[in-house]
């Protein structure tokens, strides 16, 4: 089950899945919290860690809540572009309160890149919140 899309640098946990092997999740994955697990599942946890040189290209989805104004999507995509991060998907929809919710699927190689992108986007005037979208 790949629900939370861990990337190198994220804190991770592993769980043994019958017929599959080890499934790796971010430590903050909703599916890995004690309240979401049966007693039998809790016994299947194993310690996992990233290889020191782990690098791969992953798509991370960022959710941005911002003012619904002309140029906002361009400002966010410009900030991503300035960081030399490739944007793979974009969606936007207005909310009833005059705001918009946007999602940007960006190519990243590690958790540090995600954090830098979030921090840069947060500096844009009119951006209310930025978060990693948990795919669960």
Secondary structure, 3 states (H helix, E strand, C coil): CCCCCCCCCCCEEEEEECCCEEEEEECCCHHHCHHHCCHHHHCCEECCCCCCCCCCCEEEEEEEEEECCCCHHHHHHHHHHHCCCCEEEEEEEECCCCEEEEEEEEEECCHHHHHHHHHHHHCCCCEEEEEECCCC
